[in-house]
Amino acid sequence: MLLDAVTWPLVLELLALGSVVGVLAGLLGIGGGMIMVPFLTLMLEHRGVPTAMAMKMAIATAMATITVTSLSSLRAHHARGAVRWPVVAGMAPGVVLGGLVAGAGVFALLKGKVLGFVFAGFLLFSALQMALDRKPKPSRSTPGPLGLASAGGVIGLVSGLVGAGGGFLTVPFLVWRNVPVHQAVGTSAALGFPIALAATAGYVIGGWRLPPALPGAFGYLYLPALVLIMATSMWTAPLGVRLAHALNVAQLKRGFAVVLVGLAVTMFYKALHA
């Protein structure tokens, strides 16, 4: 069995991580990779995986979880009529191509140290967005098919390198292009699935011939973490949604921004010494 490849302490750690990821995703509307990647990197390092490889495995595994968790978000937004499907259709070819190029090509070629720096920069950018809570002013109309596909390619490529569903870029882009914010969020959620699917396929292709870094690893993917974190995060996400209606989310976001800065500094340090 898959879980035979891990010890019970690691199982408990992964279950705890998945629970926290689910609550924070429901509470703050953030991607789980922000929390998952730093802590999964630490767990893998503790099990003897070199830092550079641990970072790559954490990023790839975090993205792979989005292939399942994004579907529940997509269904919820679609039920509220918040998904602009013509925009999804226009951006999807670009995000798929960008995700594949990131996972199968750029991700495999870049050193883990470089990816660590890129991810730390992503955390700092996300922390700034969360602390300031600024949204770009709508100033342009929605672009045509070529413009949407091009934007999707950039979003898919960057997302594949940091293990994120793309919302940190897709939502500001769509709001800037005169899409109402609730539709921008819903459309971003719909694009999260093809981004994650393409990038994960790329990770599998890029890591196909890699020897397992530890039992349960398949190339860049760490399968026990993938299974346990997906299962628990989907179970605890509704709790986060309920808490969001009872707590001051704006203040929580500013507080969590400080946590992200701390995680970014940690990832910078690890990348520097990888």
N, C-alpha and C positions, 0 to 999 in steps of 0.2 A: 504493500500500500504506500501511497505517496507520503502520508504522515509518518510512516516508519523511518523516513529519512531525517527526521528532526527529533530533538529531545523535548521532553515535556516543558522544561523552562522556556525554551524557544517558542513552543506552541502557545504558552500563556502570554509571552511577550507580544507575539503577533496578534493574538486575540485582543489584548489590551490596546495595541496600536490601532487595529481596525475599528474598535469601539470609539476611540477618540476621534479618528478620522471621520467616521459617520456622523457623530454629534456635531463636530465643527462644520462639516459640509452642510448639514441641515440648518444649523444656527446662523452661520455667517455667509453661506453661499459660496464657499471657497472650494478650490480643487484639492483633493486629498494629497496630491503630490507634495504640496508645500510642507506638510508634516511628515508624510510617509518617507520621502527620500532621505532627509537627514537621519531619522531614527533607524530606518532600515539599513542605511550605510553603517551606522554604529553596530547594529546587531551582526551584520555580515563580517565586519572587521573583527569583532569579538570571537567569531567562529573561524578565524584564520584566513579570511579572504583579503588579499592585498587591497589597500585603500582605493587605488585607481579603479580596480575591477569592481570593488564593492559599490562605488559611486555609479558606475555604468549599470550594474545589476539593479540597484535601487531605482534609478530613473526608468529603466525599461519595465520593471515590475509595476511601478506606480502607474505608468501609462497603460499597461495591460489591464489593470483593474477598471479603468475608465470604459473599456469596451462593454462591460456589464452595467456598471453604475450609471452611465450616461443614459441608458435606455429608460430607466425609471424617471429621470428628470425630463427626458424628451416627452414621455407619455403625459406627464403632468402639465407641461407647457402647451402641448398640442391640444389637450382637453380644454384649456382656457383660450384657445385661438390665438396664442402668442407667438406662433412660429410662422415666419414668412417663407413658405416653401419655394417660391420662385428664387429668392435670394439663396436659399440652401442649395437648390439645383445649380445655380450659377457658380457658387463658391466650391461646391463639392469636388469637381474635377481637380481644382487647384490644391485643396487641402489633402486629397488622397495622394497626388503626385508629390507634394511637399513632404508629407508624412513618410512616404516610401523612401524618398531620397534621403531624408534625415535618418531613418532607422537602418536602412540597408547600406547606405554609403557613408554619409558624414559622421554618423554616430560611431561606426566601426573604425573609421580612420582617425578620428580625433582621440587624443590621449585622455584618459580619465581625469587627469589634472586639469586640462582645459575645460572639460565638461563641468567639473566642479566649480570653476570660476564662473562659467556661464550660468549655472544654476544659482550660485550665490547672488549674481547680478539680478537674476529673475526674482529672487526673494526680496531684495532691496527695492526693486521696482514695484512689486506687489505691496510691500509695506508702505511705500510712499502713496500709492493709489488708495490704500485702505485708510491711512491716517488723514489724508487731505479730502478724500471722498469727492474729488472733482471729476466732473464729466465734461467731455468736449462739447462745445456749442455746435448745434447742427448748422452746417454752412454750405453743404453741397448735396446734390441729389444722388440717389443710388446709381452707381455706375452700370454700364452695360455688361454683357457676358464676359468680354475680355478683361475688363477692370475687376469684376468679381472674381474671376478665375485667378488673376494675377495676385490679388490680395489674399485669396485662399492659399495660393502656393507659398507665400511668405509666412502666413500664419501656421500652416501645416509644418513647414520646415523648422521654424523656431520652437513650436510646441513639441515636435519630436525630439528635439535636443534637450528639453528640460522636463519631459514627462508630464506635460500639462494638456488639458483639453482645449486650450486655445481661447478661453473666455477672456483672459487678461488682455488679449489683443482684439478679438472679434467684437466684443461689446463696445469699446471706445470707437473702433472703426465704423461700426454700423450707426452709432449715435451721431458721429461726425457726418455721416452720409444721410442724415435726416430720417433715420428709423427711430420711432419712439422707444424709450429705454426698455419698457417691458417686452416689446417685440424683439429688441436687440438681444436681451437676455435669453428669451425663448429660442430665437434663431441660433444663437451661440450654443445653446444646449443641444440642438439638433445636429449641429456640425461637430460636436464633441465625439460622437460615435464614429463617423468615418475617419476623423483624425486619429483616434485611438486605434481603430482597426488597421489602418494603413501603416502607422508607425510600428505597431506591434508585429505586423507581418514583416516589416523591414528589419526589426530586431532579430526575428527568427532567422531570416535569410542571412543577415550579417554575422550572427553568432552560431550558425549551423555547425561549423567544424570545430568550435571551441571545446576543449575538454571541460567537463563539469568542474566548476570552482569548488563545489562541495556537494554532498548527496542532496538530491532534489533540485539541482540546478539544471537548466536546459539552455545552453548558450548564455545570453544575457538575462534570461528570465529565471527567477527563483520561485518555482511552482508552489511550495508550501505557503509562502507568504502571499502569493496571488490568490490561492483558494481561501485561506483563513481571513485575510483582510477584506476580500470581497464579501464573504458571508457575514462577517460581523458589522461592517460599515453599512451594508444595506439594511441590517436589522436595527441599527441605532440612529440612522439618519432621520426617521420620523420623530424620534425624541428631540433631536436638534431643532426640527421644524416647530414642534410644540413650544420649546423653550424660546424660540425666536419671537413668538407672540406674547410671551410673558416678561421678557427682559428688554433692557435698553440696548438694542443691537449696535447702535451708532457708537456708544461708549465702549462696548465690547470689541468692536473692530479697531478702535484706536489702541486699546490695550493689547490686542493680538498683534497689531503692527509692531509693537515693541518686541514681542516674542519672535516675530519673523526676522527682525534686525539681528537678534541674538543668534538665531539659526543661520542667518547669512554669514555672520562673522565666523561661526563654527565651520561652515562649509569652505569659506575662504582659507581658514587655517589648515583644514584637512587637505585641500587642494594644493596648498603651498608646500606641504610636507609629503605629498603623495609620491 
